[in-house]
Amino acid sequence: MDAKKLTVGLNALKFSIAIVGVVLSLFLFNAPNVVAGTEAVETYRDGSVIFSSAIWFTIIIFFALCAFVLLFFFVQLISNPKRTVISILGILIFLGIYLVISLMGTTDTNETLALRNQVSPGVINTTSAGVYTIIIGMFVGFLVVILGPFMGRYRK
């Protein structure tokens, strides 16, 4: 697969998605203006058709984005397999780290965190696991940046 054709194709796809999104947002989210009167605004607010359309639009966009991420990794596997496999491996490793931290649980509670609004323990556990995973990722990235030049010299 030619890299130039791939770049042109992906740029065309990117612009076509942006154009479709702009056009759909003009027609899908066409709310009445305030000067249309309170009756028109209340009818729009209470109408389930518009919000149902918005929900379906969001669901379709979500699945389309998931498909584009998979397409991106597939294209990258074809054009640059070594780096892509390393990237996918890194994602899987950090998924494993997140799951292990999440399964270990947390001792944080609504009271120890002094939260204004009470949340479930699952939300606290998930958030804590995500924060700790990000901290580990930043530490690993920092080590790679600091030790990268030394490792390059050591290999030579």
Summary of the structure (lengths in Angstrom):
residues: 156
radius of gyration: 23.5
end to end distance: 33.0
largest distance: 75.6
contacts: 312
relative contact order: 0.05
helix: 85%
strand: 0%
